[in-house]
Amino acid sequence: MQSLHFHTIEPVIFTDSKVLILGSFPSIKSFEEGFYYAHPRNQFWPILAAIYKEPVQTKEDKTALCKKHKIALFDSAASLQRDANNSSDTNLKNIEVNDFEKLLAEYPNIKTILFTGKKAQQIFDKEYKHLKIKKVLLPSTSPAYASMKFEEKLAKYKEALPHPFQ
């Protein structure tokens, strides 16, 4: 049964953030944990840990990594309907998009948006395709997207993310 869900996880964002990483909408596990990419098999945090060679064990570690490297995290969808037991992007209906004109006006240092999968970009483009900002589509880090090896995903994220020395 489909039910209405609202995005309740605050963005991880700082005044000097340069890159905004957008997922589609938090997984059930992320809602339970109250933080982004919380599913234990999601490769997002292992990828960032490998790129920046920093620990990502706690929410505090993850937030500190994002702050240090000027990375912001959020999702394209503000609310939607989905089956309460299914986090798959194919299960998302009646999607309302977050207000990215407002967000980007509040955080003018953000110059690039990285999408963690096609659905995140499709949701964003529904309202904001016209925005003049660099946009990069990256492979999903979800455990559901297993057709690409970790090393391949790591290489693509490493290419798109700010380097540690910047």
MODELLER restraints for C-alpha pairs under 7 A, 6 or more apart:
rsr = mdl.restraints
at = mdl.atoms
rsr.add(forms.Gaussian(group=physical.xy_distance, feature=features.Distance(at['CA:1:A'], at['CA:83:A']), mean=5.43, stdev=0.5))
rsr.add(forms.Gaussian(group=physical.xy_distance, feature=features.Distance(at['CA:2:A'], at['CA:81:A']), mean=5.80, stdev=0.5))
rsr.add(forms.Gaussian(group=physical.xy_distance, feature=features.Distance(at['CA:2:A'], at['CA:82:A']), mean=4.77, stdev=0.5))
rsr.add(forms.Gaussian(group=physical.xy_distance, feature=features.Distance(at['CA:2:A'], at['CA:83:A']), mean=4.37, stdev=0.5))
rsr.add(forms.Gaussian(group=physical.xy_distance, feature=features.Distance(at['CA:2:A'], at['CA:84:A']), mean=6.70, stdev=0.5))
rsr.add(forms.Gaussian(group=physical.xy_distance, feature=features.Distance(at['CA:3:A'], at['CA:81:A']), mean=5.17, stdev=0.5))
rsr.add(forms.Gaussian(group=physical.xy_distance, feature=features.Distance(at['CA:3:A'], at['CA:82:A']), mean=5.65, stdev=0.5))
rsr.add(forms.Gaussian(group=physical.xy_distance, feature=features.Distance(at['CA:3:A'], at['CA:83:A']), mean=6.21, stdev=0.5))
rsr.add(forms.Gaussian(group=physical.xy_distance, feature=features.Distance(at['CA:3:A'], at['CA:84:A']), mean=6.56, stdev=0.5))
rsr.add(forms.Gaussian(group=physical.xy_distance, feature=features.Distance(at['CA:4:A'], at['CA:80:A']), mean=5.74, stdev=0.5))
rsr.add(forms.Gaussian(group=physical.xy_distance, feature=features.Distance(at['CA:4:A'], at['CA:81:A']), mean=4.39, stdev=0.5))
rsr.add(forms.Gaussian(group=physical.xy_distance, feature=features.Distance(at['CA:4:A'], at['CA:82:A']), mean=6.77, stdev=0.5))
rsr.add(forms.Gaussian(group=physical.xy_distance, feature=features.Distance(at['CA:5:A'], at['CA:79:A']), mean=5.52, stdev=0.5))
rsr.add(forms.Gaussian(group=physical.xy_distance, feature=features.Distance(at['CA:5:A'], at['CA:80:A']), mean=5.47, stdev=0.5))
rsr.add(forms.Gaussian(group=physical.xy_distance, feature=features.Distance(at['CA:5:A'], at['CA:81:A']), mean=5.86, stdev=0.5))
rsr.add(forms.Gaussian(group=physical.xy_distance, feature=features.Distance(at['CA:6:A'], at['CA:78:A']), mean=6.09, stdev=0.5))
rsr.add(forms.Gaussian(group=physical.xy_distance, feature=features.Distance(at['CA:6:A'], at['CA:79:A']), mean=4.28, stdev=0.5))
rsr.add(forms.Gaussian(group=physical.xy_distance, feature=features.Distance(at['CA:6:A'], at['CA:80:A']), mean=6.70, stdev=0.5))
rsr.add(forms.Gaussian(group=physical.xy_distance, feature=features.Distance(at['CA:7:A'], at['CA:78:A']), mean=5.18, stdev=0.5))
rsr.add(forms.Gaussian(group=physical.xy_distance, feature=features.Distance(at['CA:7:A'], at['CA:79:A']), mean=5.74, stdev=0.5))
rsr.add(forms.Gaussian(group=physical.xy_distance, feature=features.Distance(at['CA:9:A'], at['CA:34:A']), mean=6.03, stdev=0.5))
rsr.add(forms.Gaussian(group=physical.xy_distance, feature=features.Distance(at['CA:9:A'], at['CA:35:A']), mean=6.48, stdev=0.5))
rsr.add(forms.Gaussian(group=physical.xy_distance, feature=features.Distance(at['CA:11:A'], at['CA:73:A']), mean=5.68, stdev=0.5))
rsr.add(forms.Gaussian(group=physical.xy_distance, feature=features.Distance(at['CA:11:A'], at['CA:74:A']), mean=4.90, stdev=0.5))
rsr.add(forms.Gaussian(group=physical.xy_distance, feature=features.Distance(at['CA:12:A'], at['CA:63:A']), mean=6.97, stdev=0.5))
rsr.add(forms.Gaussian(group=physical.xy_distance, feature=features.Distance(at['CA:12:A'], at['CA:72:A']), mean=5.29, stdev=0.5))
rsr.add(forms.Gaussian(group=physical.xy_distance, feature=features.Distance(at['CA:12:A'], at['CA:73:A']), mean=4.96, stdev=0.5))
rsr.add(forms.Gaussian(group=physical.xy_distance, feature=features.Distance(at['CA:12:A'], at['CA:74:A']), mean=6.70, stdev=0.5))
rsr.add(forms.Gaussian(group=physical.xy_distance, feature=features.Distance(at['CA:13:A'], at['CA:72:A']), mean=4.42, stdev=0.5))
rsr.add(forms.Gaussian(group=physical.xy_distance, feature=features.Distance(at['CA:13:A'], at['CA:73:A']), mean=6.43, stdev=0.5))
rsr.add(forms.Gaussian(group=physical.xy_distance, feature=features.Distance(at['CA:14:A'], at['CA:67:A']), mean=6.66, stdev=0.5))
rsr.add(forms.Gaussian(group=physical.xy_distance, feature=features.Distance(at['CA:14:A'], at['CA:72:A']), mean=6.87, stdev=0.5))
rsr.add(forms.Gaussian(group=physical.xy_distance, feature=features.Distance(at['CA:15:A'], at['CA:107:A']), mean=5.94, stdev=0.5))
rsr.add(forms.Gaussian(group=physical.xy_distance, feature=features.Distance(at['CA:16:A'], at['CA:70:A']), mean=6.10, stdev=0.5))
rsr.add(forms.Gaussian(group=physical.xy_distance, feature=features.Distance(at['CA:16:A'], at['CA:109:A']), mean=5.91, stdev=0.5))
rsr.add(forms.Gaussian(group=physical.xy_distance, feature=features.Distance(at['CA:17:A'], at['CA:70:A']), mean=4.11, stdev=0.5))
rsr.add(forms.Gaussian(group=physical.xy_distance, feature=features.Distance(at['CA:17:A'], at['CA:71:A']), mean=5.27, stdev=0.5))
rsr.add(forms.Gaussian(group=physical.xy_distance, feature=features.Distance(at['CA:17:A'], at['CA:72:A']), mean=5.84, stdev=0.5))
rsr.add(forms.Gaussian(group=physical.xy_distance, feature=features.Distance(at['CA:17:A'], at['CA:109:A']), mean=6.05, stdev=0.5))
rsr.add(forms.Gaussian(group=physical.xy_distance, feature=features.Distance(at['CA:17:A'], at['CA:110:A']), mean=5.75, stdev=0.5))
rsr.add(forms.Gaussian(group=physical.xy_distance, feature=features.Distance(at['CA:18:A'], at['CA:70:A']), mean=5.40, stdev=0.5))
rsr.add(forms.Gaussian(group=physical.xy_distance, feature=features.Distance(at['CA:18:A'], at['CA:71:A']), mean=6.19, stdev=0.5))
rsr.add(forms.Gaussian(group=physical.xy_distance, feature=features.Distance(at['CA:18:A'], at['CA:109:A']), mean=5.22, stdev=0.5))
rsr.add(forms.Gaussian(group=physical.xy_distance, feature=features.Distance(at['CA:18:A'], at['CA:110:A']), mean=3.99, stdev=0.5))
rsr.add(forms.Gaussian(group=physical.xy_distance, feature=features.Distance(at['CA:18:A'], at['CA:111:A']), mean=5.65, stdev=0.5))
rsr.add(forms.Gaussian(group=physical.xy_distance, feature=features.Distance(at['CA:18:A'], at['CA:112:A']), mean=6.74, stdev=0.5))
rsr.add(forms.Gaussian(group=physical.xy_distance, feature=features.Distance(at['CA:19:A'], at['CA:70:A']), mean=6.59, stdev=0.5))
rsr.add(forms.Gaussian(group=physical.xy_distance, feature=features.Distance(at['CA:19:A'], at['CA:71:A']), mean=5.01, stdev=0.5))
rsr.add(forms.Gaussian(group=physical.xy_distance, feature=features.Distance(at['CA:19:A'], at['CA:72:A']), mean=6.00, stdev=0.5))
rsr.add(forms.Gaussian(group=physical.xy_distance, feature=features.Distance(at['CA:19:A'], at['CA:110:A']), mean=5.33, stdev=0.5))
rsr.add(forms.Gaussian(group=physical.xy_distance, feature=features.Distance(at['CA:19:A'], at['CA:111:A']), mean=6.24, stdev=0.5))
rsr.add(forms.Gaussian(group=physical.xy_distance, feature=features.Distance(at['CA:19:A'], at['CA:112:A']), mean=4.97, stdev=0.5))
rsr.add(forms.Gaussian(group=physical.xy_distance, feature=features.Distance(at['CA:19:A'], at['CA:113:A']), mean=5.84, stdev=0.5))
rsr.add(forms.Gaussian(group=physical.xy_distance, feature=features.Distance(at['CA:20:A'], at['CA:71:A']), mean=6.04, stdev=0.5))
rsr.add(forms.Gaussian(group=physical.xy_distance, feature=features.Distance(at['CA:20:A'], at['CA:72:A']), mean=4.59, stdev=0.5))
rsr.add(forms.Gaussian(group=physical.xy_distance, feature=features.Distance(at['CA:20:A'], at['CA:73:A']), mean=5.78, stdev=0.5))
rsr.add(forms.Gaussian(group=physical.xy_distance, feature=features.Distance(at['CA:20:A'], at['CA:110:A']), mean=6.54, stdev=0.5))
rsr.add(forms.Gaussian(group=physical.xy_distance, feature=features.Distance(at['CA:20:A'], at['CA:112:A']), mean=6.29, stdev=0.5))
rsr.add(forms.Gaussian(group=physical.xy_distance, feature=features.Distance(at['CA:20:A'], at['CA:113:A']), mean=4.76, stdev=0.5))
rsr.add(forms.Gaussian(group=physical.xy_distance, feature=features.Distance(at['CA:20:A'], at['CA:114:A']), mean=6.15, stdev=0.5))
rsr.add(forms.Gaussian(group=physical.xy_distance, feature=features.Distance(at['CA:21:A'], at['CA:72:A']), mean=6.03, stdev=0.5))
rsr.add(forms.Gaussian(group=physical.xy_distance, feature=features.Distance(at['CA:21:A'], at['CA:73:A']), mean=4.95, stdev=0.5))
rsr.add(forms.Gaussian(group=physical.xy_distance, feature=features.Distance(at['CA:21:A'], at['CA:74:A']), mean=6.40, stdev=0.5))
rsr.add(forms.Gaussian(group=physical.xy_distance, feature=features.Distance(at['CA:21:A'], at['CA:113:A']), mean=5.80, stdev=0.5))
rsr.add(forms.Gaussian(group=physical.xy_distance, feature=features.Distance(at['CA:21:A'], at['CA:114:A']), mean=4.68, stdev=0.5))
rsr.add(forms.Gaussian(group=physical.xy_distance, feature=features.Distance(at['CA:21:A'], at['CA:115:A']), mean=5.88, stdev=0.5))
rsr.add(forms.Gaussian(group=physical.xy_distance, feature=features.Distance(at['CA:22:A'], at['CA:73:A']), mean=6.12, stdev=0.5))
rsr.add(forms.Gaussian(group=physical.xy_distance, feature=features.Distance(at['CA:22:A'], at['CA:74:A']), mean=5.12, stdev=0.5))
rsr.add(forms.Gaussian(group=physical.xy_distance, feature=features.Distance(at['CA:22:A'], at['CA:75:A']), mean=4.66, stdev=0.5))
rsr.add(forms.Gaussian(group=physical.xy_distance, feature=features.Distance(at['CA:22:A'], at['CA:76:A']), mean=6.00, stdev=0.5))
rsr.add(forms.Gaussian(group=physical.xy_distance, feature=features.Distance(at['CA:22:A'], at['CA:114:A']), mean=6.12, stdev=0.5))
rsr.add(forms.Gaussian(group=physical.xy_distance, feature=features.Distance(at['CA:22:A'], at['CA:115:A']), mean=4.91, stdev=0.5))
rsr.add(forms.Gaussian(group=physical.xy_distance, feature=features.Distance(at['CA:22:A'], at['CA:116:A']), mean=6.12, stdev=0.5))
rsr.add(forms.Gaussian(group=physical.xy_distance, feature=features.Distance(at['CA:22:A'], at['CA:120:A']), mean=6.37, stdev=0.5))
rsr.add(forms.Gaussian(group=physical.xy_distance, feature=features.Distance(at['CA:23:A'], at['CA:74:A']), mean=6.60, stdev=0.5))
rsr.add(forms.Gaussian(group=physical.xy_distance, feature=features.Distance(at['CA:23:A'], at['CA:75:A']), mean=4.58, stdev=0.5))
rsr.add(forms.Gaussian(group=physical.xy_distance, feature=features.Distance(at['CA:23:A'], at['CA:76:A']), mean=6.24, stdev=0.5))
rsr.add(forms.Gaussian(group=physical.xy_distance, feature=features.Distance(at['CA:23:A'], at['CA:115:A']), mean=6.07, stdev=0.5))
rsr.add(forms.Gaussian(group=physical.xy_distance, feature=features.Distance(at['CA:23:A'], at['CA:116:A']), mean=5.16, stdev=0.5))
rsr.add(forms.Gaussian(group=physical.xy_distance, feature=features.Distance(at['CA:23:A'], at['CA:117:A']), mean=7.00, stdev=0.5))
rsr.add(forms.Gaussian(group=physical.xy_distance, feature=features.Distance(at['CA:23:A'], at['CA:120:A']), mean=5.09, stdev=0.5))
rsr.add(forms.Gaussian(group=physical.xy_distance, feature=features.Distance(at['CA:24:A'], at['CA:75:A']), mean=5.17, stdev=0.5))
rsr.add(forms.Gaussian(group=physical.xy_distance, feature=features.Distance(at['CA:24:A'], at['CA:76:A']), mean=5.12, stdev=0.5))
rsr.add(forms.Gaussian(group=physical.xy_distance, feature=features.Distance(at['CA:24:A'], at['CA:77:A']), mean=5.90, stdev=0.5))
rsr.add(forms.Gaussian(group=physical.xy_distance, feature=features.Distance(at['CA:24:A'], at['CA:119:A']), mean=5.93, stdev=0.5))
rsr.add(forms.Gaussian(group=physical.xy_distance, feature=features.Distance(at['CA:24:A'], at['CA:120:A']), mean=3.97, stdev=0.5))
rsr.add(forms.Gaussian(group=physical.xy_distance, feature=features.Distance(at['CA:25:A'], at['CA:75:A']), mean=5.38, stdev=0.5))
rsr.add(forms.Gaussian(group=physical.xy_distance, feature=features.Distance(at['CA:25:A'], at['CA:76:A']), mean=6.68, stdev=0.5))
rsr.add(forms.Gaussian(group=physical.xy_distance, feature=features.Distance(at['CA:25:A'], at['CA:77:A']), mean=5.65, stdev=0.5))
rsr.add(forms.Gaussian(group=physical.xy_distance, feature=features.Distance(at['CA:26:A'], at['CA:36:A']), mean=6.63, stdev=0.5))
rsr.add(forms.Gaussian(group=physical.xy_distance, feature=features.Distance(at['CA:27:A'], at['CA:87:A']), mean=5.01, stdev=0.5))
rsr.add(forms.Gaussian(group=physical.xy_distance, feature=features.Distance(at['CA:28:A'], at['CA:87:A']), mean=5.95, stdev=0.5))
rsr.add(forms.Gaussian(group=physical.xy_distance, feature=features.Distance(at['CA:29:A'], at['CA:38:A']), mean=5.84, stdev=0.5))
rsr.add(forms.Gaussian(group=physical.xy_distance, feature=features.Distance(at['CA:29:A'], at['CA:39:A']), mean=5.46, stdev=0.5))
rsr.add(forms.Gaussian(group=physical.xy_distance, feature=features.Distance(at['CA:30:A'], at['CA:36:A']), mean=5.58, stdev=0.5))
rsr.add(forms.Gaussian(group=physical.xy_distance, feature=features.Distance(at['CA:30:A'], at['CA:37:A']), mean=5.96, stdev=0.5))
rsr.add(forms.Gaussian(group=physical.xy_distance, feature=features.Distance(at['CA:30:A'], at['CA:38:A']), mean=4.63, stdev=0.5))
rsr.add(forms.Gaussian(group=physical.xy_distance, feature=features.Distance(at['CA:30:A'], at['CA:39:A']), mean=6.51, stdev=0.5))
rsr.add(forms.Gaussian(group=physical.xy_distance, feature=features.Distance(at['CA:37:A'], at['CA:44:A']), mean=6.41, stdev=0.5))
rsr.add(forms.Gaussian(group=physical.xy_distance, feature=features.Distance(at['CA:41:A'], at['CA:143:A']), mean=5.58, stdev=0.5))
rsr.add(forms.Gaussian(group=physical.xy_distance, feature=features.Distance(at['CA:42:A'], at['CA:141:A']), mean=5.61, stdev=0.5))
rsr.add(forms.Gaussian(group=physical.xy_distance, feature=features.Distance(at['CA:42:A'], at['CA:142:A']), mean=4.80, stdev=0.5))
rsr.add(forms.Gaussian(group=physical.xy_distance, feature=features.Distance(at['CA:42:A'], at['CA:143:A']), mean=5.28, stdev=0.5))
rsr.add(forms.Gaussian(group=physical.xy_distance, feature=features.Distance(at['CA:43:A'], at['CA:141:A']), mean=4.87, stdev=0.5))
rsr.add(forms.Gaussian(group=physical.xy_distance, feature=features.Distance(at['CA:43:A'], at['CA:142:A']), mean=6.54, stdev=0.5))
rsr.add(forms.Gaussian(group=physical.xy_distance, feature=features.Distance(at['CA:44:A'], at['CA:141:A']), mean=5.32, stdev=0.5))
rsr.add(forms.Gaussian(group=physical.xy_distance, feature=features.Distance(at['CA:45:A'], at['CA:56:A']), mean=6.47, stdev=0.5))
rsr.add(forms.Gaussian(group=physical.xy_distance, feature=features.Distance(at['CA:47:A'], at['CA:154:A']), mean=5.59, stdev=0.5))
rsr.add(forms.Gaussian(group=physical.xy_distance, feature=features.Distance(at['CA:49:A'], at['CA:55:A']), mean=6.04, stdev=0.5))
rsr.add(forms.Gaussian(group=physical.xy_distance, feature=features.Distance(at['CA:49:A'], at['CA:56:A']), mean=6.24, stdev=0.5))
rsr.add(forms.Gaussian(group=physical.xy_distance, feature=features.Distance(at['CA:51:A'], at['CA:158:A']), mean=6.18, stdev=0.5))
rsr.add(forms.Gaussian(group=physical.xy_distance, feature=features.Distance(at['CA:52:A'], at['CA:164:A']), mean=6.18, stdev=0.5))
rsr.add(forms.Gaussian(group=physical.xy_distance, feature=features.Distance(at['CA:55:A'], at['CA:61:A']), mean=6.25, stdev=0.5))
rsr.add(forms.Gaussian(group=physical.xy_distance, feature=features.Distance(at['CA:56:A'], at['CA:62:A']), mean=5.10, stdev=0.5))
rsr.add(forms.Gaussian(group=physical.xy_distance, feature=features.Distance(at['CA:66:A'], at['CA:72:A']), mean=6.46, stdev=0.5))
rsr.add(forms.Gaussian(group=physical.xy_distance, feature=features.Distance(at['CA:69:A'], at['CA:162:A']), mean=6.89, stdev=0.5))
rsr.add(forms.Gaussian(group=physical.xy_distance, feature=features.Distance(at['CA:69:A'], at['CA:164:A']), mean=6.73, stdev=0.5))
rsr.add(forms.Gaussian(group=physical.xy_distance, feature=features.Distance(at['CA:76:A'], at['CA:97:A']), mean=5.86, stdev=0.5))
rsr.add(forms.Gaussian(group=physical.xy_distance, feature=features.Distance(at['CA:76:A'], at['CA:98:A']), mean=5.80, stdev=0.5))
rsr.add(forms.Gaussian(group=physical.xy_distance, feature=features.Distance(at['CA:76:A'], at['CA:120:A']), mean=5.67, stdev=0.5))
rsr.add(forms.Gaussian(group=physical.xy_distance, feature=features.Distance(at['CA:76:A'], at['CA:123:A']), mean=5.86, stdev=0.5))
rsr.add(forms.Gaussian(group=physical.xy_distance, feature=features.Distance(at['CA:76:A'], at['CA:124:A']), mean=5.37, stdev=0.5))
rsr.add(forms.Gaussian(group=physical.xy_distance, feature=features.Distance(at['CA:77:A'], at['CA:95:A']), mean=6.34, stdev=0.5))
rsr.add(forms.Gaussian(group=physical.xy_distance, feature=features.Distance(at['CA:77:A'], at['CA:96:A']), mean=5.73, stdev=0.5))
rsr.add(forms.Gaussian(group=physical.xy_distance, feature=features.Distance(at['CA:77:A'], at['CA:97:A']), mean=4.50, stdev=0.5))
rsr.add(forms.Gaussian(group=physical.xy_distance, feature=features.Distance(at['CA:77:A'], at['CA:98:A']), mean=5.49, stdev=0.5))
rsr.add(forms.Gaussian(group=physical.xy_distance, feature=features.Distance(at['CA:77:A'], at['CA:123:A']), mean=6.57, stdev=0.5))
rsr.add(forms.Gaussian(group=physical.xy_distance, feature=features.Distance(at['CA:78:A'], at['CA:96:A']), mean=5.51, stdev=0.5))
rsr.add(forms.Gaussian(group=physical.xy_distance, feature=features.Distance(at['CA:78:A'], at['CA:97:A']), mean=5.20, stdev=0.5))
rsr.add(forms.Gaussian(group=physical.xy_distance, feature=features.Distance(at['CA:78:A'], at['CA:98:A']), mean=4.72, stdev=0.5))
rsr.add(forms.Gaussian(group=physical.xy_distance, feature=features.Distance(at['CA:79:A'], at['CA:95:A']), mean=5.92, stdev=0.5))
rsr.add(forms.Gaussian(group=physical.xy_distance, feature=features.Distance(at['CA:79:A'], at['CA:96:A']), mean=5.21, stdev=0.5))
rsr.add(forms.Gaussian(group=physical.xy_distance, feature=features.Distance(at['CA:80:A'], at['CA:92:A']), mean=6.50, stdev=0.5))
rsr.add(forms.Gaussian(group=physical.xy_distance, feature=features.Distance(at['CA:80:A'], at['CA:93:A']), mean=5.82, stdev=0.5))
rsr.add(forms.Gaussian(group=physical.xy_distance, feature=features.Distance(at['CA:80:A'], at['CA:94:A']), mean=5.28, stdev=0.5))
rsr.add(forms.Gaussian(group=physical.xy_distance, feature=features.Distance(at['CA:80:A'], at['CA:95:A']), mean=4.36, stdev=0.5))
rsr.add(forms.Gaussian(group=physical.xy_distance, feature=features.Distance(at['CA:80:A'], at['CA:96:A']), mean=6.13, stdev=0.5))
rsr.add(forms.Gaussian(group=physical.xy_distance, feature=features.Distance(at['CA:81:A'], at['CA:92:A']), mean=5.95, stdev=0.5))
rsr.add(forms.Gaussian(group=physical.xy_distance, feature=features.Distance(at['CA:81:A'], at['CA:93:A']), mean=5.00, stdev=0.5))
rsr.add(forms.Gaussian(group=physical.xy_distance, feature=features.Distance(at['CA:81:A'], at['CA:94:A']), mean=5.87, stdev=0.5))
rsr.add(forms.Gaussian(group=physical.xy_distance, feature=features.Distance(at['CA:82:A'], at['CA:91:A']), mean=5.55, stdev=0.5))
rsr.add(forms.Gaussian(group=physical.xy_distance, feature=features.Distance(at['CA:82:A'], at['CA:92:A']), mean=5.11, stdev=0.5))
rsr.add(forms.Gaussian(group=physical.xy_distance, feature=features.Distance(at['CA:82:A'], at['CA:93:A']), mean=6.18, stdev=0.5))
rsr.add(forms.Gaussian(group=physical.xy_distance, feature=features.Distance(at['CA:83:A'], at['CA:91:A']), mean=6.74, stdev=0.5))
rsr.add(forms.Gaussian(group=physical.xy_distance, feature=features.Distance(at['CA:89:A'], at['CA:119:A']), mean=6.56, stdev=0.5))
rsr.add(forms.Gaussian(group=physical.xy_distance, feature=features.Distance(at['CA:97:A'], at['CA:123:A']), mean=6.54, stdev=0.5))
rsr.add(forms.Gaussian(group=physical.xy_distance, feature=features.Distance(at['CA:97:A'], at['CA:124:A']), mean=6.65, stdev=0.5))
rsr.add(forms.Gaussian(group=physical.xy_distance, feature=features.Distance(at['CA:104:A'], at['CA:110:A']), mean=6.79, stdev=0.5))
rsr.add(forms.Gaussian(group=physical.xy_distance, feature=features.Distance(at['CA:111:A'], at['CA:133:A']), mean=6.07, stdev=0.5))
rsr.add(forms.Gaussian(group=physical.xy_distance, feature=features.Distance(at['CA:111:A'], at['CA:134:A']), mean=6.44, stdev=0.5))
rsr.add(forms.Gaussian(group=physical.xy_distance, feature=features.Distance(at['CA:112:A'], at['CA:133:A']), mean=6.08, stdev=0.5))
rsr.add(forms.Gaussian(group=physical.xy_distance, feature=features.Distance(at['CA:112:A'], at['CA:134:A']), mean=4.71, stdev=0.5))
rsr.add(forms.Gaussian(group=physical.xy_distance, feature=features.Distance(at['CA:112:A'], at['CA:135:A']), mean=5.83, stdev=0.5))
rsr.add(forms.Gaussian(group=physical.xy_distance, feature=features.Distance(at['CA:113:A'], at['CA:134:A']), mean=6.23, stdev=0.5))
rsr.add(forms.Gaussian(group=physical.xy_distance, feature=features.Distance(at['CA:113:A'], at['CA:135:A']), mean=4.83, stdev=0.5))
rsr.add(forms.Gaussian(group=physical.xy_distance, feature=features.Distance(at['CA:113:A'], at['CA:136:A']), mean=6.31, stdev=0.5))
rsr.add(forms.Gaussian(group=physical.xy_distance, feature=features.Distance(at['CA:114:A'], at['CA:135:A']), mean=5.92, stdev=0.5))
rsr.add(forms.Gaussian(group=physical.xy_distance, feature=features.Distance(at['CA:114:A'], at['CA:136:A']), mean=4.84, stdev=0.5))
rsr.add(forms.Gaussian(group=physical.xy_distance, feature=features.Distance(at['CA:114:A'], at['CA:137:A']), mean=6.00, stdev=0.5))
rsr.add(forms.Gaussian(group=physical.xy_distance, feature=features.Distance(at['CA:114:A'], at['CA:138:A']), mean=6.70, stdev=0.5))
rsr.add(forms.Gaussian(group=physical.xy_distance, feature=features.Distance(at['CA:115:A'], at['CA:121:A']), mean=5.76, stdev=0.5))
rsr.add(forms.Gaussian(group=physical.xy_distance, feature=features.Distance(at['CA:115:A'], at['CA:136:A']), mean=6.21, stdev=0.5))
rsr.add(forms.Gaussian(group=physical.xy_distance, feature=features.Distance(at['CA:115:A'], at['CA:137:A']), mean=4.93, stdev=0.5))
rsr.add(forms.Gaussian(group=physical.xy_distance, feature=features.Distance(at['CA:115:A'], at['CA:138:A']), mean=5.70, stdev=0.5))
rsr.add(forms.Gaussian(group=physical.xy_distance, feature=features.Distance(at['CA:116:A'], at['CA:137:A']), mean=6.69, stdev=0.5))
rsr.add(forms.Gaussian(group=physical.xy_distance, feature=features.Distance(at['CA:116:A'], at['CA:138:A']), mean=5.20, stdev=0.5))
rsr.add(forms.Gaussian(group=physical.xy_distance, feature=features.Distance(at['CA:116:A'], at['CA:139:A']), mean=5.80, stdev=0.5))
rsr.add(forms.Gaussian(group=physical.xy_distance, feature=features.Distance(at['CA:116:A'], at['CA:140:A']), mean=4.89, stdev=0.5))
rsr.add(forms.Gaussian(group=physical.xy_distance, feature=features.Distance(at['CA:116:A'], at['CA:141:A']), mean=6.81, stdev=0.5))
rsr.add(forms.Gaussian(group=physical.xy_distance, feature=features.Distance(at['CA:117:A'], at['CA:137:A']), mean=6.40, stdev=0.5))
rsr.add(forms.Gaussian(group=physical.xy_distance, feature=features.Distance(at['CA:117:A'], at['CA:138:A']), mean=5.74, stdev=0.5))
rsr.add(forms.Gaussian(group=physical.xy_distance, feature=features.Distance(at['CA:117:A'], at['CA:139:A']), mean=5.13, stdev=0.5))
rsr.add(forms.Gaussian(group=physical.xy_distance, feature=features.Distance(at['CA:117:A'], at['CA:140:A']), mean=4.40, stdev=0.5))
rsr.add(forms.Gaussian(group=physical.xy_distance, feature=features.Distance(at['CA:118:A'], at['CA:137:A']), mean=6.90, stdev=0.5))
rsr.add(forms.Gaussian(group=physical.xy_distance, feature=features.Distance(at['CA:138:A'], at['CA:156:A']), mean=6.81, stdev=0.5))
rsr.add(forms.Gaussian(group=physical.xy_distance, feature=features.Distance(at['CA:138:A'], at['CA:157:A']), mean=6.91, stdev=0.5))
rsr.add(forms.Gaussian(group=physical.xy_distance, feature=features.Distance(at['CA:139:A'], at['CA:153:A']), mean=6.39, stdev=0.5))
